[in-house]
């Protein structure tokens, strides 16, 4: 198969994946968040980011890859959407790799530049794995033989996890609030919490977390 035929087939797969995503109810919201947060990301660009091939430009390109995947991940709910998500993640990898290297992807693929290339492939594989997790979470589970209606109960907040720290990672922030990381992601999307950074480098300000813990405690006291 000639390079032009490979490129044509790739474009067709990307178009099919994009068409499928555009049919999802949350697509417009995901795109809006991507564009707004992308504009904020570009505001922090300095001279080194503009230097093709520089470490700063690589981190900036990876941040864009993470941002697209993070803002569109919640659209994944079944295997068809997961396959589309996987196609679009790799398409974003190719685009951002070209932005980093200043060269066409097919002429200079990640495997010929092992260090940075491995970083890009690791991020793509991370998000693809997260997509599969969404499929598993969305899959119907057999009802228990005898079920009793129960209310949703979160764990108790653990503010002691935040002592002597200014920022904490996603997992610790969720544990401190007494919620799941999935709920934390939803709060972030709803702007209830505003993180610093994106993807695996996302962190949360301890002051913001303590404020939410305090609000939750006050609400429980009023109910009592």
Buried (B, 14 or more C-beta within 10 A) or exposed (E): EEEEEEEEEBEEBBEEBBEBBEEBEBBEBBBEBBEEBBEEBEEEEEEEBEEEEBEBBBBBBBBBBBBBBBBBBBBBBEEEBBBBBBBBBBBBBBBBBBBBBEBEBEEBBBEEBEEBBEBBBEBBBBBBEBBBEBBEEEEEEEEEEEEEEEEEEEEEBEBEBBEEEEBBBBEBBBBBBBBEEEEBBBBBBEEEBEBEBBBBBBBBBBEBBBEBBEEBEEEEEEEE
